[in-house]
């Protein structure tokens, strides 16, 4: 291929201003405060933690740091 090469793409169902996206972050974590995994569920849903593979119990999770959709999304537009 010779330059210039253009790439076009289309996003569907990407609403960065949707309420669920905007509310999914932990301001304490973004300030640098370490929080235990069980306390992250209220602010960070749906990306607050993953099940612990070493413990089959459903209530034990490993926290995602930083948690939330805001901290874990990247758009390169």
mmCIF file of the N, C-alpha and C atoms, coordinates in Angstrom:
data_MODEL
# 
_entry.id   MODEL 
# 
loop_
_atom_site.group_PDB 
_atom_site.id 
_atom_site.type_symbol 
_atom_site.label_atom_id 
_atom_site.label_alt_id 
_atom_site.label_comp_id 
_atom_site.label_asym_id 
_atom_site.label_entity_id 
_atom_site.label_seq_id 
_atom_site.pdbx_PDB_ins_code 
_atom_site.Cartn_x 
_atom_site.Cartn_y 
_atom_site.Cartn_z 
_atom_site.occupancy 
_atom_site.B_iso_or_equiv 
_atom_site.pdbx_formal_charge 
_atom_site.auth_seq_id 
_atom_site.auth_comp_id 
_atom_site.auth_asym_id 
_atom_site.auth_atom_id 
_atom_site.pdbx_PDB_model_num 
ATOM 1   N N  . UNK A 1 1  ? 0.844   -1.174  0.000  1.00 0.00 ? 1  UNK A N  1 
ATOM 2   C CA . UNK A 1 1  ? 0.000   0.000   0.000  1.00 0.00 ? 1  UNK A CA 1 
ATOM 3   C C  . UNK A 1 1  ? 0.888   1.234   0.000  1.00 0.00 ? 1  UNK A C  1 
ATOM 4   N N  . UNK A 1 2  ? 0.439   2.192   -0.679 1.00 0.00 ? 2  UNK A N  1 
ATOM 5   C CA . UNK A 1 2  ? 1.166   3.455   -0.685 1.00 0.00 ? 2  UNK A CA 1 
ATOM 6   C C  . UNK A 1 2  ? 0.394   4.488   0.124  1.00 0.00 ? 2  UNK A C  1 
ATOM 7   N N  . UNK A 1 3  ? 1.102   5.431   0.667  1.00 0.00 ? 3  UNK A N  1 
ATOM 8   C CA . UNK A 1 3  ? 0.485   6.474   1.487  1.00 0.00 ? 3  UNK A CA 1 
ATOM 9   C C  . UNK A 1 3  ? -0.297  7.437   0.611  1.00 0.00 ? 3  UNK A C  1 
ATOM 10  N N  . UNK A 1 4  ? -1.291  8.062   1.070  1.00 0.00 ? 4  UNK A N  1 
ATOM 11  C CA . UNK A 1 4  ? -1.939  7.925   2.371  1.00 0.00 ? 4  UNK A CA 1 
ATOM 12  C C  . UNK A 1 4  ? -2.946  6.771   2.386  1.00 0.00 ? 4  UNK A C  1 
ATOM 13  N N  . UNK A 1 5  ? -3.057  6.125   3.526  1.00 0.00 ? 5  UNK A N  1 
ATOM 14  C CA . UNK A 1 5  ? -4.039  5.053   3.734  1.00 0.00 ? 5  UNK A CA 1 
ATOM 15  C C  . UNK A 1 5  ? -5.020  5.554   4.787  1.00 0.00 ? 5  UNK A C  1 
ATOM 16  N N  . UNK A 1 6  ? -6.291  5.532   4.475  1.00 0.00 ? 6  UNK A N  1 
ATOM 17  C CA . UNK A 1 6  ? -7.328  6.002   5.390  1.00 0.00 ? 6  UNK A CA 1 
ATOM 18  C C  . UNK A 1 6  ? -8.115  4.822   5.920  1.00 0.00 ? 6  UNK A C  1 
ATOM 19  N N  . UNK A 1 7  ? -8.466  4.894   7.188  1.00 0.00 ? 7  UNK A N  1 
ATOM 20  C CA . UNK A 1 7  ? -9.259  3.857   7.825  1.00 0.00 ? 7  UNK A CA 1 
ATOM 21  C C  . UNK A 1 7  ? -10.519 4.514   8.371  1.00 0.00 ? 7  UNK A C  1 
ATOM 22  N N  . UNK A 1 8  ? -11.641 4.013   7.998  1.00 0.00 ? 8  UNK A N  1 
ATOM 23  C CA . UNK A 1 8  ? -12.918 4.524   8.479  1.00 0.00 ? 8  UNK A CA 1 
ATOM 24  C C  . UNK A 1 8  ? -13.588 3.452   9.317  1.00 0.00 ? 8  UNK A C  1 
ATOM 25  N N  . UNK A 1 9  ? -14.183 3.846   10.406 1.00 0.00 ? 9  UNK A N  1 
ATOM 26  C CA . UNK A 1 9  ? -14.917 2.897   11.233 1.00 0.00 ? 9  UNK A CA 1 
ATOM 27  C C  . UNK A 1 9  ? -16.149 3.572   11.793 1.00 0.00 ? 9  UNK A C  1 
ATOM 28  N N  . UNK A 1 10 ? -17.071 2.737   12.219 1.00 0.00 ? 10 UNK A N  1 
ATOM 29  C CA . UNK A 1 10 ? -18.340 3.226   12.723 1.00 0.00 ? 10 UNK A CA 1 
ATOM 30  C C  . UNK A 1 10 ? -18.575 2.631   14.104 1.00 0.00 ? 10 UNK A C  1 
ATOM 31  N N  . UNK A 1 11 ? -19.000 3.456   15.034 1.00 0.00 ? 11 UNK A N  1 
ATOM 32  C CA . UNK A 1 11 ? -19.337 2.990   16.370 1.00 0.00 ? 11 UNK A CA 1 
ATOM 33  C C  . UNK A 1 11 ? -20.844 2.875   16.494 1.00 0.00 ? 11 UNK A C  1 
ATOM 34  N N  . UNK A 1 12 ? -21.277 1.807   17.111 1.00 0.00 ? 12 UNK A N  1 
ATOM 35  C CA . UNK A 1 12 ? -22.709 1.676   17.396 1.00 0.00 ? 12 UNK A CA 1 
ATOM 36  C C  . UNK A 1 12 ? -22.865 1.360   18.875 1.00 0.00 ? 12 UNK A C  1 
ATOM 37  N N  . UNK A 1 13 ? -23.925 1.869   19.450 1.00 0.00 ? 13 UNK A N  1 
ATOM 38  C CA . UNK A 1 13 ? -24.218 1.699   20.878 1.00 0.00 ? 13 UNK A CA 1 
ATOM 39  C C  . UNK A 1 13 ? -23.093 2.238   21.760 1.00 0.00 ? 13 UNK A C  1 
ATOM 40  N N  . UNK A 1 14 ? -22.487 3.316   21.375 1.00 0.00 ? 14 UNK A N  1 
ATOM 41  C CA . UNK A 1 14 ? -21.452 3.965   22.168 1.00 0.00 ? 14 UNK A CA 1 
ATOM 42  C C  . UNK A 1 14 ? -21.988 5.327   22.584 1.00 0.00 ? 14 UNK A C  1 
ATOM 43  N N  . UNK A 1 15 ? -22.423 5.415   23.814 1.00 0.00 ? 15 UNK A N  1 
ATOM 44  C CA . UNK A 1 15 ? -23.009 6.649   24.319 1.00 0.00 ? 15 UNK A CA 1 
ATOM 45  C C  . UNK A 1 15 ? -22.229 7.066   25.553 1.00 0.00 ? 15 UNK A C  1 
ATOM 46  N N  . UNK A 1 16 ? -21.232 7.884   25.355 1.00 0.00 ? 16 UNK A N  1 
ATOM 47  C CA . UNK A 1 16 ? -20.366 8.274   26.455 1.00 0.00 ? 16 UNK A CA 1 
ATOM 48  C C  . UNK A 1 16 ? -21.071 9.186   27.450 1.00 0.00 ? 16 UNK A C  1 
ATOM 49  N N  . UNK A 1 17 ? -22.184 9.763   27.068 1.00 0.00 ? 17 UNK A N  1 
ATOM 50  C CA . UNK A 1 17 ? -22.897 10.622  28.001 1.00 0.00 ? 17 UNK A CA 1 
ATOM 51  C C  . UNK A 1 17 ? -24.086 9.903   28.635 1.00 0.00 ? 17 UNK A C  1 
ATOM 52  N N  . UNK A 1 18 ? -24.184 8.610   28.466 1.00 0.00 ? 18 UNK A N  1 
ATOM 53  C CA . UNK A 1 18 ? -25.250 7.830   29.068 1.00 0.00 ? 18 UNK A CA 1 
ATOM 54  C C  . UNK A 1 18 ? -25.087 7.827   30.587 1.00 0.00 ? 18 UNK A C  1 
ATOM 55  N N  . UNK A 1 19 ? -26.200 7.836   31.333 1.00 0.00 ? 19 UNK A N  1 
ATOM 56  C CA . UNK A 1 19 ? -26.149 7.919   32.797 1.00 0.00 ? 19 UNK A CA 1 
ATOM 57  C C  . UNK A 1 19 ? -25.328 6.803   33.432 1.00 0.00 ? 19 UNK A C  1 
ATOM 58  N N  . UNK A 1 20 ? -25.466 5.597   32.922 1.00 0.00 ? 20 UNK A N  1 
ATOM 59  C CA . UNK A 1 20 ? -24.726 4.478   33.500 1.00 0.00 ? 20 UNK A CA 1 
ATOM 60  C C  . UNK A 1 20 ? -23.224 4.686   33.340 1.00 0.00 ? 20 UNK A C  1 
ATOM 61  N N  . UNK A 1 21 ? -22.805 5.206   32.221 1.00 0.00 ? 21 UNK A N  1 
ATOM 62  C CA . UNK A 1 21 ? -21.384 5.474   31.983 1.00 0.00 ? 21 UNK A CA 1 
ATOM 63  C C  . UNK A 1 21 ? -20.889 6.590   32.900 1.00 0.00 ? 21 UNK A C  1 
ATOM 64  N N  . UNK A 1 22 ? -21.629 7.668   32.966 1.00 0.00 ? 22 UNK A N  1 
ATOM 65  C CA . UNK A 1 22 ? -21.202 8.852   33.718 1.00 0.00 ? 22 UNK A CA 1 
ATOM 66  C C  . UNK A 1 22 ? -21.116 8.567   35.218 1.00 0.00 ? 22 UNK A C  1 
ATOM 67  N N  . UNK A 1 23 ? -21.991 7.701   35.733 1.00 0.00 ? 23 UNK A N  1 
ATOM 68  C CA . UNK A 1 23 ? -22.021 7.415   37.166 1.00 0.00 ? 23 UNK A CA 1 
ATOM 69  C C  . UNK A 1 23 ? -21.040 6.311   37.571 1.00 0.00 ? 23 UNK A C  1 
ATOM 70  N N  . UNK A 1 24 ? -20.408 5.640   36.617 1.00 0.00 ? 24 UNK A N  1 
ATOM 71  C CA . UNK A 1 24 ? -19.584 4.476   36.924 1.00 0.00 ? 24 UNK A CA 1 
ATOM 72  C C  . UNK A 1 24 ? -18.112 4.869   37.108 1.00 0.00 ? 24 UNK A C  1 
ATOM 73  N N  . UNK A 1 25 ? -17.795 5.420   38.261 1.00 0.00 ? 25 UNK A N  1 
ATOM 74  C CA . UNK A 1 25 ? -16.407 5.738   38.615 1.00 0.00 ? 25 UNK A CA 1 
ATOM 75  C C  . UNK A 1 25 ? -16.309 5.943   40.117 1.00 0.00 ? 25 UNK A C  1 
ATOM 76  N N  . UNK A 1 26 ? -15.133 5.855   40.639 1.00 0.00 ? 26 UNK A N  1 
ATOM 77  C CA . UNK A 1 26 ? -14.893 6.110   42.050 1.00 0.00 ? 26 UNK A CA 1 
ATOM 78  C C  . UNK A 1 26 ? -13.968 7.324   42.163 1.00 0.00 ? 26 UNK A C  1 
ATOM 79  N N  . UNK A 1 27 ? -14.500 8.406   42.664 1.00 0.00 ? 27 UNK A N  1 
ATOM 80  C CA . UNK A 1 27 ? -13.678 9.612   42.779 1.00 0.00 ? 27 UNK A CA 1 
ATOM 81  C C  . UNK A 1 27 ? -12.545 9.416   43.787 1.00 0.00 ? 27 UNK A C  1 
ATOM 82  N N  . UNK A 1 28 ? -12.780 8.614   44.823 1.00 0.00 ? 28 UNK A N  1 
ATOM 83  C CA . UNK A 1 28 ? -11.704 8.342   45.786 1.00 0.00 ? 28 UNK A CA 1 
ATOM 84  C C  . UNK A 1 28 ? -10.553 7.600   45.129 1.00 0.00 ? 28 UNK A C  1 
ATOM 85  N N  . UNK A 1 29 ? -10.870 6.616   44.298 1.00 0.00 ? 29 UNK A N  1 
ATOM 86  C CA . UNK A 1 29 ? -9.811  5.884   43.598 1.00 0.00 ? 29 UNK A CA 1 
ATOM 87  C C  . UNK A 1 29 ? -9.050  6.776   42.641 1.00 0.00 ? 29 UNK A C  1 
ATOM 88  N N  . UNK A 1 30 ? -9.754  7.624   41.928 1.00 0.00 ? 30 UNK A N  1 
ATOM 89  C CA . UNK A 1 30 ? -9.083  8.499   40.978 1.00 0.00 ? 30 UNK A CA 1 
ATOM 90  C C  . UNK A 1 30 ? -8.197  9.521   41.678 1.00 0.00 ? 30 UNK A C  1 
ATOM 91  N N  . UNK A 1 31 ? -8.468  9.791   42.960 1.00 0.00 ? 31 UNK A N  1 
ATOM 92  C CA . UNK A 1 31 ? -7.604  10.662  43.757 1.00 0.00 ? 31 UNK A CA 1 
ATOM 93  C C  . UNK A 1 31 ? -6.408  9.924   44.338 1.00 0.00 ? 31 UNK A C  1 
ATOM 94  N N  . UNK A 1 32 ? -6.405  8.560   44.243 1.00 0.00 ? 32 UNK A N  1 
ATOM 95  C CA . UNK A 1 32 ? -5.278  7.783   44.731 1.00 0.00 ? 32 UNK A CA 1 
ATOM 96  C C  . UNK A 1 32 ? -5.522  7.049   46.028 1.00 0.00 ? 32 UNK A C  1 
ATOM 97  N N  . UNK A 1 33 ? -6.750  7.054   46.536 1.00 0.00 ? 33 UNK A N  1 
ATOM 98  C CA . UNK A 1 33 ? -7.059  6.348   47.771 1.00 0.00 ? 33 UNK A CA 1 
ATOM 99  C C  . UNK A 1 33 ? -7.311  4.875   47.482 1.00 0.00 ? 33 UNK A C  1 
ATOM 100 N N  . UNK A 1 34 ? -6.642  3.992   48.199 1.00 0.00 ? 34 UNK A N  1 
ATOM 101 C CA . UNK A 1 34 ? -6.856  2.553   48.038 1.00 0.00 ? 34 UNK A CA 1 
ATOM 102 C C  . UNK A 1 34 ? -8.117  2.155   48.786 1.00 0.00 ? 34 UNK A C  1 
ATOM 103 N N  . UNK A 1 35 ? -9.014  1.473   48.098 1.00 0.00 ? 35 UNK A N  1 
ATOM 104 C CA . UNK A 1 35 ? -10.274 1.034   48.692 1.00 0.00 ? 35 UNK A CA 1 
ATOM 105 C C  . UNK A 1 35 ? -10.389 -0.474  48.598 1.00 0.00 ? 35 UNK A C  1 
ATOM 106 N N  . UNK A 1 36 ? -11.033 -1.112  49.604 1.00 0.00 ? 36 UNK A N  1 
ATOM 107 C CA . UNK A 1 36 ? -11.234 -2.557  49.513 1.00 0.00 ? 36 UNK A CA 1 
ATOM 108 C C  . UNK A 1 36 ? -12.268 -2.895  48.435 1.00 0.00 ? 36 UNK A C  1 
ATOM 109 N N  . UNK A 1 37 ? -12.132 -4.056  47.831 1.00 0.00 ? 37 UNK A N  1 
ATOM 110 C CA . UNK A 1 37 ? -12.991 -4.463  46.717 1.00 0.00 ? 37 UNK A CA 1 
ATOM 111 C C  . UNK A 1 37 ? -14.484 -4.446  47.049 1.00 0.00 ? 37 UNK A C  1 
ATOM 112 N N  . UNK A 1 38 ? -14.942 -4.899  48.239 1.00 0.00 ? 38 UNK A N  1 
ATOM 113 C CA . UNK A 1 38 ? -16.385 -4.889  48.496 1.00 0.00 ? 38 UNK A CA 1 
ATOM 114 C C  . UNK A 1 38 ? -17.008 -3.493  48.528 1.00 0.00 ? 38 UNK A C  1 
ATOM 115 N N  . UNK A 1 39 ? -16.226 -2.460  48.799 1.00 0.00 ? 39 UNK A N  1 
ATOM 116 C CA . UNK A 1 39 ? -16.790 -1.111  48.860 1.00 0.00 ? 39 UNK A CA 1 
ATOM 117 C C  . UNK A 1 39 ? -16.925 -0.456  47.486 1.00 0.00 ? 39 UNK A C  1 
ATOM 118 N N  . UNK A 1 40 ? -16.448 -1.098  46.443 1.00 0.00 ? 40 UNK A N  1 
ATOM 119 C CA . UNK A 1 40 ? -16.464 -0.495  45.110 1.00 0.00 ? 40 UNK A CA 1 
ATOM 120 C C  . UNK A 1 40 ? -17.768 -0.721  44.353 1.00 0.00 ? 40 UNK A C  1 
ATOM 121 N N  . UNK A 1 41 ? -18.605 -1.624  44.786 1.00 0.00 ? 41 UNK A N  1 
ATOM 122 C CA . UNK A 1 41 ? -19.764 -2.024  43.988 1.00 0.00 ? 41 UNK A CA 1 
ATOM 123 C C  . UNK A 1 41 ? -20.773 -0.905  43.774 1.00 0.00 ? 41 UNK A C  1 
ATOM 124 N N  . UNK A 1 42 ? -20.959 -0.022  44.730 1.00 0.00 ? 42 UNK A N  1 
ATOM 125 C CA . UNK A 1 42 ? -21.974 1.022   44.596 1.00 0.00 ? 42 UNK A CA 1 
ATOM 126 C C  . UNK A 1 42 ? -21.608 2.044   43.524 1.00 0.00 ? 42 UNK A C  1 
ATOM 127 N N  . UNK A 1 43 ? -20.372 2.480   43.494 1.00 0.00 ? 43 UNK A N  1 
ATOM 128 C CA . UNK A 1 43 ? -19.954 3.536   42.568 1.00 0.00 ? 43 UNK A CA 1 
ATOM 129 C C  . UNK A 1 43 ? -19.512 3.020   41.205 1.00 0.00 ? 43 UNK A C  1 
ATOM 130 N N  . UNK A 1 44 ? -19.011 1.812   41.143 1.00 0.00 ? 44 UNK A N  1 
ATOM 131 C CA . UNK A 1 44 ? -18.289 1.356   39.954 1.00 0.00 ? 44 UNK A CA 1 
ATOM 132 C C  . UNK A 1 44 ? -19.018 0.347   39.083 1.00 0.00 ? 44 UNK A C  1 
ATOM 133 N N  . UNK A 1 45 ? -20.235 0.006   39.395 1.00 0.00 ? 45 UNK A N  1 
ATOM 134 C CA . UNK A 1 45 ? -20.940 -0.987  38.572 1.00 0.00 ? 45 UNK A CA 1 
ATOM 135 C C  . UNK A 1 45 ? -21.003 -0.545  37.140 1.00 0.00 ? 45 UNK A C  1 
ATOM 136 N N  . UNK A 1 46 ? -20.802 -1.382  36.182 1.00 0.00 ? 46 UNK A N  1 
ATOM 137 C CA . UNK A 1 46 ? -20.632 -2.829  36.188 1.00 0.00 ? 46 UNK A CA 1 
ATOM 138 C C  . UNK A 1 46 ? -19.186 -3.292  36.257 1.00 0.00 ? 46 UNK A C  1 
ATOM 139 N N  . UNK A 1 47 ? -18.207 -2.409  36.321 1.00 0.00 ? 47 UNK A N  1 
ATOM 140 C CA . UNK A 1 47 ? -16.798 -2.828  36.379 1.00 0.00 ? 47 UNK A CA 1 
ATOM 141 C C  . UNK A 1 47 ? -16.210 -2.576  37.756 1.00 0.00 ? 47 UNK A C  1 
ATOM 142 N N  . UNK A 1 48 ? -16.700 -3.311  38.745 1.00 0.00 ? 48 UNK A N  1 
ATOM 143 C CA . UNK A 1 48 ? -16.177 -3.128  40.096 1.00 0.00 ? 48 UNK A CA 1 
ATOM 144 C C  . UNK A 1 48 ? -15.261 -4.263  40.512 1.00 0.00 ? 48 UNK A C  1 
ATOM 145 N N  . UNK A 1 49 ? -15.517 -5.469  40.030 1.00 0.00 ? 49 UNK A N  1 
ATOM 146 C CA . UNK A 1 49 ? -14.677 -6.595  40.403 1.00 0.00 ? 49 UNK A CA 1 
ATOM 147 C C  . UNK A 1 49 ? -14.983 -7.822  39.572 1.00 0.00 ? 49 UNK A C  1 
ATOM 148 N N  . UNK A 1 50 ? -14.116 -8.796  39.680 1.00 0.00 ? 50 UNK A N  1 
ATOM 149 C CA . UNK A 1 50 ? -14.282 -10.069 38.986 1.00 0.00 ? 50 UNK A CA 1 
ATOM 150 C C  . UNK A 1 50 ? -14.269 -11.180 40.030 1.00 0.00 ? 50 UNK A C  1 
ATOM 151 N N  . UNK A 1 51 ? -14.942 -12.306 39.764 1.00 0.00 ? 51 UNK A N  1 
ATOM 152 C CA . UNK A 1 51 ? -14.922 -13.413 40.730 1.00 0.00 ? 51 UNK A CA 1 
ATOM 153 C C  . UNK A 1 51 ? -13.503 -13.926 40.963 1.00 0.00 ? 51 UNK A C  1 
ATOM 154 N N  . UNK A 1 52 ? -13.231 -14.277 42.183 1.00 0.00 ? 52 UNK A N  1 
ATOM 155 C CA . UNK A 1 52 ? -11.923 -14.802 42.548 1.00 0.00 ? 52 UNK A CA 1 
ATOM 156 C C  . UNK A 1 52 ? -11.826 -16.255 42.087 1.00 0.00 ? 52 UNK A C  1 
ATOM 157 N N  . UNK A 1 53 ? -10.889 -16.594 41.193 1.00 0.00 ? 53 UNK A N  1 
ATOM 158 C CA . UNK A 1 53 ? -10.803 -17.969 40.708 1.00 0.00 ? 53 UNK A CA 1 
ATOM 159 C C  . UNK A 1 53 ? -10.317 -18.947 41.770 1.00 0.00 ? 53 UNK A C  1 
ATOM 160 N N  . UNK A 1 54 ? -9.676  -18.459 42.833 1.00 0.00 ? 54 UNK A N  1 
ATOM 161 C CA . UNK A 1 54 ? -9.181  -19.338 43.890 1.00 0.00 ? 54 UNK A CA 1 
ATOM 162 C C  . UNK A 1 54 ? -10.256 -19.681 44.909 1.00 0.00 ? 54 UNK A C  1 
ATOM 163 N N  . UNK A 1 55 ? -11.294 -18.856 44.993 1.00 0.00 ? 55 UNK A N  1 
ATOM 164 C CA . UNK A 1 55 ? -12.392 -19.074 45.925 1.00 0.00 ? 55 UNK A CA 1 
ATOM 165 C C  . UNK A 1 55 ? -13.686 -19.189 45.136 1.00 0.00 ? 55 UNK A C  1 
ATOM 166 N N  . UNK A 1 56 ? -14.362 -20.315 45.175 1.00 0.00 ? 56 UNK A N  1 
ATOM 167 C CA . UNK A 1 56 ? -15.596 -20.461 44.394 1.00 0.00 ? 56 UNK A CA 1 
ATOM 168 C C  . UNK A 1 56 ? -16.783 -19.673 44.944 1.00 0.00 ? 56 UNK A C  1 
ATOM 169 N N  . UNK A 1 57 ? -16.640 -19.088 46.116 1.00 0.00 ? 57 UNK A N  1 
ATOM 170 C CA . UNK A 1 57 ? -17.740 -18.334 46.713 1.00 0.00 ? 57 UNK A CA 1 
ATOM 171 C C  . UNK A 1 57 ? -18.054 -17.099 45.880 1.00 0.00 ? 57 UNK A C  1 
ATOM 172 N N  . UNK A 1 58 ? -19.333 -16.826 45.660 1.00 0.00 ? 58 UNK A N  1 
ATOM 173 C CA . UNK A 1 58 ? -19.749 -15.713 44.798 1.00 0.00 ? 58 UNK A CA 1 
ATOM 174 C C  . UNK A 1 58 ? -19.508 -14.352 45.425 1.00 0.00 ? 58 UNK A C  1 
ATOM 175 N N  . UNK A 1 59 ? -19.499 -14.258 46.769 1.00 0.00 ? 59 UNK A N  1 
ATOM 176 C CA . UNK A 1 59 ? -19.352 -12.935 47.377 1.00 0.00 ? 59 UNK A CA 1 
ATOM 177 C C  . UNK A 1 59 ? -17.905 -12.460 47.451 1.00 0.00 ? 59 UNK A C  1 
ATOM 178 N N  . UNK A 1 60 ? -16.950 -13.343 47.241 1.00 0.00 ? 60 UNK A N  1 
ATOM 179 C CA . UNK A 1 60 ? -15.548 -12.934 47.242 1.00 0.00 ? 60 UNK A CA 1 
ATOM 180 C C  . UNK A 1 60 ? -15.137 -12.526 45.841 1.00 0.00 ? 60 UNK A C  1 
ATOM 181 N N  . UNK A 1 61 ? -14.726 -11.295 45.682 1.00 0.00 ? 61 UNK A N  1 
ATOM 182 C CA . UNK A 1 61 ? -14.312 -10.811 44.367 1.00 0.00 ? 61 UNK A CA 1 
ATOM 183 C C  . UNK A 1 61 ? -12.940 -10.149 44.465 1.00 0.00 ? 61 UNK A C  1 
ATOM 184 N N  . UNK A 1 62 ? -12.310 -10.027 43.328 1.00 0.00 ? 62 UNK A N  1 
ATOM 185 C CA . UNK A 1 62 ? -11.063 -9.278  43.200 1.00 0.00 ? 62 UNK A CA 1 
ATOM 186 C C  . UNK A 1 62 ? -11.422 -7.943  42.572 1.00 0.00 ? 62 UNK A C  1 
ATOM 187 N N  . UNK A 1 63 ? -11.049 -6.863  43.205 1.00 0.00 ? 63 UNK A N  1 
ATOM 188 C CA . UNK A 1 63 ? -11.404 -5.539  42.712 1.00 0.00 ? 63 UNK A CA 1 
ATOM 189 C C  . UNK A 1 63 ? -10.645 -5.150  41.460 1.00 0.00 ? 63 UNK A C  1 
ATOM 190 N N  . UNK A 1 64 ? -11.281 -4.337  40.639 1.00 0.00 ? 64 UNK A N  1 
ATOM 191 C CA . UNK A 1 64 ? -10.646 -3.778  39.454 1.00 0.00 ? 64 UNK A CA 1 
ATOM 192 C C  . UNK A 1 64 ? -10.166 -2.371  39.832 1.00 0.00 ? 64 UNK A C  1 
ATOM 193 N N  . UNK A 1 65 ? -8.900  -2.108  39.654 1.00 0.00 ? 65 UNK A N  1 
ATOM 194 C CA . UNK A 1 65 ? -8.341  -0.815  40.030 1.00 0.00 ? 65 UNK A CA 1 
ATOM 195 C C  . UNK A 1 65 ? -7.682  -0.162  38.826 1.00 0.00 ? 65 UNK A C  1 
ATOM 196 N N  . UNK A 1 66 ? -8.084  0.966   38.358 1.00 0.00 ? 66 UNK A N  1 
ATOM 197 C CA . UNK A 1 66 ? -9.227  1.743   38.800 1.00 0.00 ? 66 UNK A CA 1 
ATOM 198 C C  . UNK A 1 66 ? -10.522 1.127   38.281 1.00 0.00 ? 66 UNK A C  1 
ATOM 199 N N  . UNK A 1 67 ? -11.566 1.267   39.053 1.00 0.00 ? 67 UNK A N  1 
ATOM 200 C CA . UNK A 1 67 ? -12.830 0.630   38.714 1.00 0.00 ? 67 UNK A CA 1 
ATOM 201 C C  . UNK A 1 67 ? -13.718 1.585   37.914 1.00 0.00 ? 67 UNK A C  1 
ATOM 202 N N  . UNK A 1 68 ? -14.741 1.028   37.321 1.00 0.00 ? 68 UNK A N  1 
ATOM 203 C CA . UNK A 1 68 ? -15.733 1.829   36.611 1.00 0.00 ? 68 UNK A CA 1 
ATOM 204 C C  . UNK A 1 68 ? -15.484 1.952   35.130 1.00 0.00 ? 68 UNK A C  1 
ATOM 205 N N  . UNK A 1 69 ? -16.544 2.341   34.439 1.00 0.00 ? 69 UNK A N  1 
ATOM 206 C CA . UNK A 1 69 ? -16.473 2.487   32.991 1.00 0.00 ? 69 UNK A CA 1 
ATOM 207 C C  . UNK A 1 69 ? -15.643 3.693   32.565 1.00 0.00 ? 69 UNK A C  1 
ATOM 208 N N  . UNK A 1 70 ? -15.706 4.777   33.332 1.00 0.00 ? 70 UNK A N  1 
ATOM 209 C CA . UNK A 1 70 ? -14.973 5.996   32.962 1.00 0.00 ? 70 UNK A CA 1 
ATOM 210 C C  . UNK A 1 70 ? -13.468 5.736   32.952 1.00 0.00 ? 70 UNK A C  1 
ATOM 211 N N  . UNK A 1 71 ? -12.969 5.071   33.978 1.00 0.00 ? 71 UNK A N  1 
ATOM 212 C CA . UNK A 1 71 ? -11.528 4.834   34.078 1.00 0.00 ? 71 UNK A CA 1 
ATOM 213 C C  . UNK A 1 71 ? -11.037 3.749   33.136 1.00 0.00 ? 71 UNK A C  1 
ATOM 214 N N  . UNK A 1 72 ? -11.922 2.900   32.639 1.00 0.00 ? 72 UNK A N  1 
ATOM 215 C CA . UNK A 1 72 ? -11.507 1.772   31.806 1.00 0.00 ? 72 UNK A CA 1 
ATOM 216 C C  . UNK A 1 72 ? -11.953 1.877   30.369 1.00 0.00 ? 72 UNK A C  1 
ATOM 217 N N  . UNK A 1 73 ? -12.270 3.066   29.918 1.00 0.00 ? 73 UNK A N  1 
ATOM 218 C CA . UNK A 1 73 ? -12.652 3.218   28.517 1.00 0.00 ? 73 UNK A CA 1 
ATOM 219 C C  . UNK A 1 73 ? -11.665 4.158   27.830 1.00 0.00 ? 73 UNK A C  1 
ATOM 220 N N  . UNK A 1 74 ? -11.483 3.908   26.558 1.00 0.00 ? 74 UNK A N  1 
ATOM 221 C CA . UNK A 1 74 ? -10.554 4.703   25.782 1.00 0.00 ? 74 UNK A CA 1 
ATOM 222 C C  . UNK A 1 74 ? -11.144 4.853   24.379 1.00 0.00 ? 74 UNK A C  1 
ATOM 223 N N  . UNK A 1 75 ? -11.222 6.060   23.932 1.00 0.00 ? 75 UNK A N  1 
ATOM 224 C CA . UNK A 1 75 ? -11.685 6.317   22.577 1.00 0.00 ? 75 UNK A CA 1 
ATOM 225 C C  . UNK A 1 75 ? -10.600 7.089   21.856 1.00 0.00 ? 75 UNK A C  1 
ATOM 226 N N  . UNK A 1 76 ? -10.192 6.595   20.723 1.00 0.00 ? 76 UNK A N  1 
ATOM 227 C CA . UNK A 1 76 ? -9.072  7.203   20.014 1.00 0.00 ? 76 UNK A CA 1 
ATOM 228 C C  . UNK A 1 76 ? -9.517  8.028   18.819 1.00 0.00 ? 76 UNK A C  1 
ATOM 229 N N  . UNK A 1 77 ? -10.704 8.592   18.889 1.00 0.00 ? 77 UNK A N  1 
ATOM 230 C CA . UNK A 1 77 ? -11.250 9.312   17.757 1.00 0.00 ? 77 UNK A CA 1 
ATOM 231 C C  . UNK A 1 77 ? -10.623 10.625  17.579 1.00 0.00 ? 77 UNK A C  1 
# 
